[in-house]
Amino acid sequence: MQAVRPRLVHECRELARLGIGSIAINPNDPADYPEDSFENMKRVADEFGFPFPYVFDATQEVARAYDAQCTPDFFGFNAELELQYRGRLDASRREPAQGAQRELFEAMSQIARTGRGPAEQTPSIGCSIKWKRA
């Protein structure tokens, strides 16, 4: 998620203007990855001005329930809470690509208008989730 923070903040602000809410959920294990601790999450949220709640999935149950694979991994729901989008933020890699398609923004805008997500969706790319050891 580190590479896309500024773009994510921009897209979520734009979505909020359309009445679309966002939340970020961190499932990473802070025992092995202290940079993902709740205290550091609060610092990052303040530093980047996150316009959404940034919460911690301490048990990793939410990540497992949604079969999350990486950070970030985007899920978009319609008004009936039906999953309509499971994809990436945009067509960029680490650095924003000039003219890259705004996939999350476009998908969520479509869902808000029609209740349905796009037929074609590209999976998220990011760092793997830091799962707790069994």
C-alpha positions in Angstrom: 0.0 0.0 0.0 2.9 2.3 0.6 3.5 3.0 -3.1 -0.1 4.1 -3.8 -1.0 6.1 -0.6 -1.2 9.5 -2.3 -3.3 8.1 -5.2 -5.5 6.2 -2.8 -6.2 9.4 -0.8 -7.0 11.3 -4.0 -9.4 8.6 -5.3 -11.2 8.2 -2.0 -11.7 11.9 -1.7 -13.2 11.9 -5.2 -15.4 9.0 -4.3 -16.6 10.7 -1.1 -17.8 13.6 -3.2 -20.0 11.1 -5.0 -21.3 9.8 -1.7 -19.2 6.7 -1.8 -17.5 5.7 1.5 -14.2 3.9 2.0 -12.4 2.1 4.8 -8.9 0.6 4.9 -8.3 -2.5 6.9 -4.8 -3.6 7.9 -4.5 -7.3 8.5 -0.7 -7.5 8.8 0.9 -9.1 11.8 2.7 -6.4 13.7 4.6 -8.9 15.8 6.9 -9.7 12.8 6.3 -6.4 11.0 6.3 -3.5 13.6 5.9 -1.0 10.8 2.3 -2.3 10.6 1.5 -1.7 14.3 -1.6 0.3 15.3 0.5 3.2 16.6 2.4 3.4 13.2 -0.9 3.1 11.3 -2.2 6.2 13.2 0.9 8.1 12.3 0.6 7.2 8.6 -3.1 8.0 8.5 -2.3 11.5 9.9 0.7 12.0 7.7 -1.2 11.3 4.5 -4.5 12.7 5.6 -6.5 9.6 5.1 -10.2 10.6 4.4 -11.4 7.2 5.6 -11.2 5.1 8.7 -8.0 3.1 8.8 -8.6 0.1 11.1 -6.6 -2.9 12.3 -7.8 -6.5 11.8 -6.0 -7.9 14.9 -7.4 -11.4 14.4 -7.0 -11.4 10.6 -10.6 -12.8 10.5 -11.8 -10.1 8.1 -8.9 -10.6 5.7 -9.6 -14.4 5.7 -13.4 -13.9 5.3 -12.8 -11.8 2.1 -10.0 -14.0 0.9 -7.7 -10.9 0.8 -4.4 -11.6 -0.9 -2.3 -8.5 -0.8 -2.1 -5.0 0.4 -3.8 -3.1 -1.0 -6.7 -5.4 -2.1 -9.8 -3.5 -3.1 -13.4 -4.7 -2.6 -16.4 -2.6 -3.8 -20.0 -3.2 -2.7 -23.3 -2.0 -3.9 -26.1 -0.6 -1.7 -27.3 -4.1 -0.9 -23.7 -5.0 0.3 -23.2 -7.3 -2.6 -19.6 -7.6 -3.8 -19.3 -5.9 -7.2 -15.7 -5.1 -7.5 -12.5 -7.0 -6.6 -9.7 -5.3 -8.4 -6.9 -2.8 -8.4 -6.7 0.9 -7.8 -5.5 1.8 -11.3 -3.4 0.6 -14.2 -0.2 2.1 -12.8 2.5 0.2 -11.0 4.5 1.8 -8.2 4.6 5.2 -9.8 1.5 6.8 -11.3 1.4 6.2 -15.1 0.3 9.1 -17.2 -3.3 8.6 -18.3 -3.7 5.3 -16.4 -7.2 4.1 -16.1 -8.7 4.9 -12.7 -10.2 1.4 -12.2 -11.4 1.7 -8.6 -12.9 5.1 -9.1 -14.6 4.1 -12.4 -15.9 0.8 -10.9 -17.3 2.5 -7.8 -18.9 5.2 -9.8 -20.5 2.6 -12.0 -21.7 0.7 -9.0 -23.2 3.8 -7.5 -25.1 4.5 -10.7 -26.2 1.0 -11.6 -25.7 -1.3 -8.7 -23.4 -3.5 -10.8 -19.6 -3.6 -11.2 -17.7 -3.8 -14.4 -17.6 -7.1 -16.2 -13.8 -7.0 -16.6 -11.7 -6.5 -13.4 -7.9 -6.8 -13.0 -6.8 -8.3 -9.6 -4.9 -6.1 -7.2 -1.1 -6.1 -7.1 0.7 -5.5 -3.9 2.7 -6.9 -1.0 1.5 -10.2 0.3 -0.4 -10.1 3.6 1.9 -10.8 6.6 -0.1 -13.7 8.1 0.4 -14.7 11.7 2.3 -17.8 12.3 0.1 -20.8 13.2 
